[in-house]
Amino acid sequence: MASFDLVIRGGTIATAADVFKADIGVKDGKIAALGTIEQKSSVGILNADTFLSGTRSAACGGTTTVIPFAAQHRGMSLRAVVNDALERASKQCVIDYGFHMIVSDPTEQVLGQELPALIRDGITSFKIYMTYDLLKLDDREILDIMAVARREGAFVMVHAENHEAIKWLSDKLIGHGHTAPKFHPVSRPMPVEREATHRAIALSELVDVPILIVHVSGAEAMEEIRRAQTRGLRIFGETCTQYLTLAAEDLDKPDLEGARYMCSPPPRERSNQALVWNGLQTGVFQVLSSDHAPFKFDKTGKFFHSHKPDFKHIANGIPGLEVRMPILFSEGVGKGRIDLQTFVALTSTNPARIYGLAPKKGSIVVGGDADIAIWDPEKEVTISQSLLHDAMDATPYEGFKVKGWPVMTFSRGEVVCENFEFKGKEGRGRYLPRELSPMTTSLGRLPTGFDPVTGVYRG
């Protein structure tokens, strides 16, 4: 008879491909058997969350692996940024983790040495921005970075909004006295997201490299992605919980309360939510994330720039890591919008494959890590900050009712949360160098006879 360190009996197992009943046997932190088992017994703005509180919150929401950002700012060494993040994370993370790089200063040193070396060291994905004064890249810089990704096999994530259009609209609004948070979505309408998404896709096609358009908020950018996918381009999409549940009208509250719901791109009209759900149902989106940005509602966070600022100077971003999976389960599976397999694919399996963590992570399979969330589909919870495990002072989902919640979370076979009680240990999380994803292979359809990466011309 096989010997296991942990046996989970009588559950219904959900993967991206199937749903089936089985027991799970765990040995040395890995899934050793599936079946019937007989066995005895984120400019200077302060993020509220540390690696400890952030990963604790993730675990208690059913997330067993995180890939936060190591953000380079202008003038900083990319290698130094990553080394600092690794050092801090190693002492605090309670679940396993990797890193995405954020590249904002693509110097010759970064492009020629640091970025290729870090990719080869296992940090195989990075994010670039088309907006924000301190992060945005121009088209030539984007092309340079995409060329490195193509050559090294890395995966590029793009925040797609037209910076100059946002800046122009913001200046016009504020110049006419329209400063409240409710004008934030007015300054970033769907056309600025649509245009940048279209441009990012065109640039990726020019270099012949797949990309992921992150936190897509609305139908117009979604249609650009769908059109590219229909053309056979390897363009991937990510959306977030806030675009399924929050709306522009939530920002229209007195006394700056609307700032609690400010993120970029912003939530759209309520009618847009059904269209985003359609993107999840039809495969436009491969990933559902939180875009967790824990800024407290004070001068250390949201109001870092001023006590009573205009919308342009309020920190963008909302927390949502712990409630990501419960909200998607309740609103998606529970209300018949998506099936259980799609829920698992969007939250676990697809990200693991895209980011080079499969098959070790992302699914319940023999040989994979025993990272398991035991879900009670009937458990009714009213979301409240008092229930959550991050370091925030409030949640934008306060009072939101969900049905279905993870009642126990295992990381490599160890219980890290049970019935809302955190049981993990600081620093037990392991760093995960990642493989190159098979999804990062070239598009295979250069628009010209000239390959700008290799220099080969085929006339």
C-alpha positions in Angstrom: 0.0 0.0 0.0 1.3 3.4 -0.9 2.2 5.8 1.9 1.2 9.5 1.7 1.8 12.5 3.8 -1.7 13.8 3.1 -4.9 12.3 1.7 -7.9 14.4 0.6 -10.9 12.1 0.2 -14.2 12.3 -1.5 -13.8 15.6 -3.4 -14.9 16.7 -6.8 -11.7 17.7 -8.7 -12.0 20.5 -11.3 -9.4 21.0 -14.0 -9.5 23.1 -17.1 -10.4 20.0 -19.1 -12.6 17.9 -16.8 -14.5 17.5 -13.5 -14.4 14.2 -11.7 -14.6 12.6 -8.3 -11.4 11.2 -6.8 -9.1 11.2 -3.8 -5.8 12.9 -3.8 -2.6 11.4 -2.4 0.2 13.8 -1.5 3.8 12.8 -0.9 6.8 15.2 -0.3 4.7 18.2 -1.4 3.6 16.7 -4.7 0.5 15.0 -5.9 1.4 11.3 -6.0 -1.9 9.7 -6.9 -5.4 10.5 -8.0 -8.2 7.9 -7.6 -9.7 5.9 -4.8 -7.0 5.9 -2.0 -7.1 3.6 0.9 -4.8 5.1 3.5 -4.7 5.6 7.2 -4.9 8.9 8.6 3.3 47.5 -6.2 6.5 56.2 -7.7 7.0 56.3 -4.1 3.4 55.5 -3.2 3.3 53.1 -0.4 1.6 49.8 -1.0 -0.2 48.7 2.1 0.7 45.0 1.5 4.0 43.4 2.1 5.0 40.1 0.6 3.7 38.6 3.8 0.3 40.2 3.9 -0.2 39.9 0.1 0.6 36.2 -0.1 -1.4 35.5 3.1 -4.4 37.2 1.5 -3.9 35.3 -1.7 -3.8 32.0 0.1 -7.0 32.7 2.0 -8.8 33.4 -1.3 -7.7 30.1 -2.8 -4.7 31.3 -4.8 -1.6 29.2 -4.2 1.0 30.9 -6.4 1.5 34.5 -7.1 3.6 36.4 -9.7 3.9 40.0 -8.5 5.9 42.7 -10.3 9.5 43.8 -9.9 9.2 47.4 -11.1 12.0 49.2 -12.7 11.8 53.0 -12.6 13.9 55.4 -14.7 17.6 55.3 -13.9 17.4 52.0 -12.0 19.2 48.8 -12.8 16.7 46.1 -13.8 19.0 43.5 -12.2 19.1 45.4 -8.9 15.3 45.8 -8.8 14.8 42.0 -9.3 17.5 41.1 -6.7 15.9 43.4 -4.1 12.4 41.9 -4.7 13.9 38.4 -4.4 15.5 39.2 -1.1 12.4 40.6 0.4 10.1 37.9 -0.9 12.3 35.1 0.3 11.8 36.2 3.9 8.1 36.8 3.8 6.1 34.8 1.1 3.8 32.1 2.6 3.1 30.6 -0.8 5.2 30.0 -3.9 6.0 32.9 -6.1 7.7 34.2 -9.3 8.1 37.7 -10.7 7.2 39.7 -13.8 9.6 42.5 -14.6 8.3 46.0 -15.4 10.6 47.6 -17.9 10.4 51.4 -18.0 13.9 52.4 -18.9 15.2 50.3 -21.9 18.7 51.5 -22.0 21.4 49.8 -24.1 22.6 48.1 -20.9 19.1 46.8 -20.1 18.3 45.7 -23.6 21.7 44.2 -24.4 22.6 42.6 -21.1 20.3 42.8 -18.1 17.0 41.8 -19.7 18.3 38.8 -21.7 20.2 37.6 -18.7 17.2 37.8 -16.4 15.0 36.0 -18.9 17.6 33.2 -19.1 17.6 33.1 -15.3 13.9 32.2 -15.3 12.0 35.6 -15.2 10.4 34.9 -18.5 7.7 37.6 -18.7 7.7 41.3 -18.4 5.2 44.2 -18.6 5.4 47.5 -20.5 3.2 50.6 -20.3 1.8 52.8 -23.0 0.7 55.4 -20.4 1.8 57.0 -17.1 4.5 59.7 -17.1 7.1 57.6 -15.3 6.5 54.3 -17.0 5.3 54.9 -20.6 7.4 53.8 -23.6 7.3 55.3 -27.1 6.7 53.0 -30.1 10.4 52.7 -30.9 11.2 51.6 -27.4 8.3 49.1 -27.5 9.7 47.7 -30.7 13.2 47.4 -29.2 11.8 45.5 -26.2 9.6 43.2 -28.3 12.6 42.4 -30.4 14.4 41.2 -27.3 11.4 39.1 -26.3 11.3 37.5 -29.7 15.0 36.7 -29.7 14.9 35.3 -26.1 11.5 33.7 -26.1 10.0 35.9 -23.4 6.4 36.9 -23.0 5.3 40.5 -23.2 2.4 42.0 -21.3 1.1 45.4 -22.4 -0.9 48.0 -20.5 -2.6 49.6 -23.5 -3.9 53.2 -23.1 -3.1 56.2 -25.3 -1.1 58.5 -23.0 -1.3 61.7 -24.9 -5.0 61.4 -25.4 -5.5 60.8 -21.7 -3.3 63.8 -20.8 -5.1 66.1 -23.2 -8.6 65.1 -21.9 -7.5 65.4 -18.3 -6.1 68.9 -18.8 -9.3 70.0 -20.5 -11.5 68.5 -17.7 -9.5 70.0 -14.9 -9.2 73.3 -16.7 -13.0 73.5 -16.6 -13.2 72.6 -12.9 -14.2 68.9 -13.4 -11.8 67.4 -10.8 -13.9 64.8 -8.9 -13.2 61.0 -9.1 -16.2 60.6 -11.4 -14.3 62.3 -14.1 -11.5 59.7 -14.1 -13.4 57.4 -16.5 -14.3 60.5 -18.6 -10.6 61.2 -19.1 -9.9 57.6 -20.1 -12.8 56.6 -22.4 -12.9 53.4 -24.4 -11.3 54.9 -27.6 -8.0 55.6 -25.8 -7.9 51.9 -24.7 -9.0 50.7 -28.1 -6.4 52.8 -30.1 -3.5 51.6 -27.9 -4.7 48.0 -28.0 -4.8 48.2 -31.8 -1.3 49.8 -31.9 0.2 47.3 -29.5 -1.1 44.4 -31.7 0.2 46.1 -34.8 3.7 46.5 -33.3 3.7 42.9 -32.1 2.8 41.7 -35.6 5.6 43.9 -37.0 8.2 42.2 -34.8 6.5 38.8 -35.0 6.0 38.2 -31.2 2.9 37.2 -29.2 1.6 39.6 -26.5 -0.9 39.7 -23.6 -3.1 42.8 -23.4 -3.6 43.1 -19.6 -6.6 44.4 -17.6 -8.9 44.9 -20.6 -11.9 46.9 -19.4 -14.3 47.1 -22.2 -15.9 45.9 -25.4 -13.9 48.1 -27.8 -10.4 46.9 -26.8 -11.9 43.4 -26.5 -13.0 43.6 -30.2 -9.5 44.5 -31.2 -8.2 41.4 -29.5 -10.9 39.2 -31.0 -10.2 40.6 -34.5 -6.5 39.8 -34.1 -7.2 36.3 -32.9 -9.6 35.7 -35.8 -6.7 36.7 -38.1 -4.6 34.0 -36.5 -2.3 36.2 -34.5 -1.2 34.9 -31.1 -2.7 37.8 -29.1 -3.9 37.0 -25.6 -6.3 38.9 -23.3 -6.6 39.4 -19.6 -9.5 41.1 -17.7 -10.1 41.6 -14.0 -12.8 41.2 -11.4 -13.6 44.9 -11.2 -14.7 45.0 -14.9 -17.3 42.3 -14.1 -18.7 43.9 -11.0 -17.9 47.6 -10.7 -19.1 50.5 -12.9 -18.3 54.1 -13.7 -21.2 55.2 -11.5 -19.4 53.8 -8.4 -16.9 56.7 -8.8 -19.7 59.2 -8.4 -19.8 59.4 -4.6 -19.5 62.4 -2.2 -16.3 63.5 -0.3 -13.9 61.7 -2.6 -15.4 58.3 -1.7 -15.4 57.5 -5.4 -11.6 57.4 -5.3 -11.9 53.9 -3.7 -13.0 52.6 -7.1 -10.4 54.3 -9.2 -8.2 52.1 -11.4 -6.9 52.2 -14.9 -8.4 51.5 -17.3 -11.5 52.5 -15.3 -14.7 50.5 -14.8 -17.2 51.2 -17.6 -21.0 51.5 -17.8 -23.0 48.7 -16.2 -24.1 47.5 -19.7 -20.4 46.8 -20.5 -20.2 44.1 -17.9 -22.2 41.6 -20.0 -19.9 42.1 -22.9 -16.8 41.4 -20.8 -18.5 38.2 -19.6 -19.0 37.3 -23.2 -15.2 37.7 -23.7 -14.7 35.2 -20.9 -17.2 32.8 -22.4 -15.9 32.9 -26.0 -12.2 32.7 -25.3 -11.2 36.3 -26.0 -9.7 36.3 -22.5 -7.4 33.6 -21.3 -6.7 35.1 -17.8 -8.8 36.6 -15.0 -6.6 38.5 -12.6 -7.0 41.0 -9.7 -4.5 43.7 -10.7 -4.2 44.0 -7.0 -3.1 47.5 -6.0 -3.4 48.0 -2.3 -3.3 51.8 -1.7 -4.8 52.9 1.6 -7.4 55.7 1.7 -4.9 58.3 3.1 -1.9 60.4 2.3 0.4 57.3 2.2 -1.7 55.8 -0.6 -4.6 57.2 -2.6 -3.9 60.8 -1.7 -0.1 60.6 -1.7 0.2 63.7 -3.9 -2.3 66.0 -2.1 -4.9 65.9 0.7 -7.7 67.1 -1.7 -6.3 66.3 -5.2 -8.0 66.3 -8.6 -8.7 62.9 -10.1 -5.4 63.1 -12.1 -3.4 63.1 -8.8 -5.2 60.3 -7.0 -3.4 57.0 -7.1 -4.8 54.5 -9.5 -5.6 50.9 -8.4 -7.8 48.9 -6.1 -7.2 45.8 -4.0 -8.8 42.5 -4.9 -6.5 39.6 -4.6 -8.3 37.6 -2.0 -11.8 38.0 -3.5 -10.7 37.3 -7.2 -11.7 33.7 -7.2 -14.7 33.8 -5.0 -16.3 36.6 -7.0 -15.6 34.8 -10.3 -17.0 31.6 -9.0 -20.1 33.1 -7.5 -20.9 35.5 -10.4 -19.6 33.1 -13.1 -20.2 29.4 -12.2 -22.9 30.1 -9.6 -25.0 32.2 -12.1 -24.4 29.9 -15.1 -22.2 32.4 -17.0 -19.2 30.0 -17.2 -18.7 26.3 -16.3 -16.4 25.0 -13.6 -13.7 24.0 -16.1 -13.6 27.6 -17.5 -13.3 28.9 -14.0 -10.2 26.8 -13.4 -8.7 27.6 -16.8 -9.1 31.4 -16.3 -7.8 31.5 -12.7 -5.2 28.7 -12.7 -4.4 26.5 -15.7 -4.1 29.2 -18.4 -1.8 31.5 -16.3 0.4 28.5 -15.4 0.8 27.6 -19.1 1.3 31.2 -20.3 3.8 32.1 -17.7 5.9 28.9 -17.9 4.8 27.2 -14.6 2.9 24.2 -16.1 2.7 21.3 -15.4 4.1 21.8 -11.9 1.5 24.4 -11.2 -2.0 25.2 -12.5 -3.8 21.8 -12.4 -4.4 18.8 -10.2 -2.3 16.2 -11.9 0.0 13.4 -10.8 3.5 14.9 -10.4 2.2 18.4 -10.0 2.7 20.4 -6.7 -0.1 19.7 -4.2 -1.5 23.2 -4.4 -5.2 22.7 -3.8 -8.2 24.8 -2.8 -11.1 22.9 -1.3 -14.2 24.8 -2.3 -17.6 24.9 -0.6 -19.9 25.9 -3.5 -22.8 26.5 -1.1 -20.9 28.8 1.4 -22.5 32.2 1.5 -20.2 35.1 2.4 -20.8 38.8 2.6 -17.4 40.4 1.7 -16.1 42.7 4.4 -12.7 44.1 5.0 -12.9 42.6 8.5 -12.8 39.1 6.9 -9.9 39.7 4.6 -6.2 39.1 5.2 -4.5 41.9 3.4 -3.2 45.1 5.0 -5.8 47.4 3.6 -8.2 49.7 5.4 -11.2 48.9 3.1 -12.3 46.9 0.1 -14.3 48.2 -2.8 -16.4 45.1 -2.6 -17.7 45.8 0.9 -21.1 44.3 1.3 -20.9 42.2 -1.9 -22.6 38.8 -1.5 -21.0 35.7 -2.9 -21.9 32.0 -2.8 -18.9 29.7 -2.9 -15.7 30.2 -0.9 -12.4 28.2 -0.4 -12.7 26.6 3.1 -9.2 25.1 3.0 -6.1 26.0 1.0 -3.0 23.7 0.6 0.4 24.8 -0.7 2.6 21.9 -1.5 0.5 19.7 0.7 0.6 22.1 3.7 -2.5 23.8 5.0 -2.1 27.6 4.8 -5.6 28.7 5.4 -8.7 27.0 6.9 -12.1 28.6 7.4 -10.8 32.1 7.1 -8.0 31.4 9.6 -4.5 31.8 8.2 -2.3 28.8 9.2 0.8 29.3 7.1 4.4 30.3 8.0 6.2 33.4 7.0 9.0 32.6 4.5 7.8 29.1 3.6 7.0 30.1 0.0 9.5 29.0 -2.7 10.8 31.1 -5.6 9.9 29.7 -9.0 12.3 30.3 -11.9 10.1 29.8 -14.9 10.4 28.0 -18.2 9.9 29.6 -21.6 6.2 29.1 -22.5 5.4 27.3 -25.7 2.8 30.1 -26.2 5.7 32.6 -26.7 6.7 31.2 -30.1 6.6 33.7 -32.9 3.4 34.5 -34.7 4.9 33.1 -37.9 3.6 35.8 -40.2 5.9 38.8 -40.6 4.0 41.5 -42.5 7.0 42.2 -44.8 9.8 40.2 -46.3 12.3 41.7 -43.8 12.9 40.2 -40.4 13.9 43.1 -38.1 15.2 40.8 -35.4 17.5 38.5 -37.5 18.2 41.0 -40.3 17.2 38.5 -43.0 15.4 39.8 -46.1 13.5 37.5 -48.4 12.7 39.4 -51.5 
